[in-house]
Amino acid sequence: MAAAALYLEHYLDSIENLPCELQRNFQLMRELDQRTEDKKAEIDSLAAQYISTVRNLSSEQRMEILQKIQNAYAKCKEYSDDKVQLAMQTYEMVDKHIRRLDADLARFEADLKDKLEGSDFESPATQTLKKGRIPKEKKSSRGRGRRTSEEEAPVRKKPKRRSELADTILSVHPSDVLDMPVDPNEPTYCLCHQVSYGEMIGCDNPDCPIEWFHFACVDLTTKPKGKWFCPRCVQEKKKK
């Protein structure tokens, strides 16, 4: 019990700052949302200005307004990418603690199972049989000279031994907890066809069938500047 209490104390200490970190990330995502909305309003304003005055504008002025609209769209995409990265980091932050808790739970269950199997507990029925004592059957009443047949005698179930109870209760192996199947409804990404985790990057090819990739799977450690295309799209581009 002392070890369990100590573990619980350490685990609670490890997640003490988690609510603050989550709140900070959610606040940053809200700020990115607000910046995106401001840029969208700016794009709408520039588009309305361009449409209403396009006939009176010179080619240089048209290009200037169009360039502003394009820059605003680029900023919106940048804010959206940052929000996606932040959301994935938040997910990984929580998932890390869940994985640790699952692993520790599996280890505790395995330790408990070993202790139960290693104990010398014996049921009272087993102890009686070892001493050579056979319990006598109660004599049946002689109602009308009739004796109880063996078929009418109640069948006594042999009590389970402690190890059998342990196998029944703790039949879950630790690896079953660690290798739990992924939710079939959760989408998969990347060349490895796994769910989203850690840092990910999106392919700038709008027709990319995969779209999102884990940094490690495409040999990235930081987000590259400018446009980025996945290895598959790069090969397809070279073929053309």
PENOR-V990288 format. One record per pair of residues at least 12 apart in sequence whose C-alpha atoms are under 7 Angstrom apart, sorted by the first residue. I is the first residue (numbers start at 1). J is the second residue. D is the distance in Angstrom with one decimal. If there is no record, write none. Layout:
# PENOR-V990288
((I J D) (I J D))
This chain:
# PENOR-V990288
((22 90 6.7) (25 86 6.8) (25 90 6.9) (29 83 5.7) (32 79 5.9) (32 83 6.6) (36 76 5.3) (36 79 6.4) (39 72 6.0) (39 76 6.5) (43 69 5.6) (43 72 6.4) (46 65 6.9) (46 69 6.6) (50 65 6.9) (85 199 6.6) (85 200 6.9) (88 197 6.5) (88 198 6.4) (88 199 6.7) (89 198 6.2) (89 199 6.8) (92 197 6.0) (92 198 5.8) (102 177 6.5) (102 178 6.8) (103 178 6.3) (106 174 4.5) (106 177 6.4) (107 174 6.4) (109 170 7.0) (110 174 6.6) (113 166 6.2) (113 170 6.4) (116 163 6.4) (116 166 6.3) (117 163 4.9) (117 166 6.9) (121 162 6.5) (122 161 6.7) (123 161 6.4) (189 210 6.0) (189 212 5.7) (189 213 6.3) (190 210 6.1) (190 212 5.6) (190 213 4.2) (190 214 6.2) (199 214 6.1) (199 215 5.9) (200 212 6.4) (200 213 5.3) (200 214 4.4) (200 215 5.4) (201 213 5.4) (201 214 6.5) (201 215 6.7) (203 228 5.9) (203 229 4.9) (203 230 5.6) (204 227 6.1) (204 228 5.7) (204 229 5.6) (205 229 6.4) (208 233 6.8))
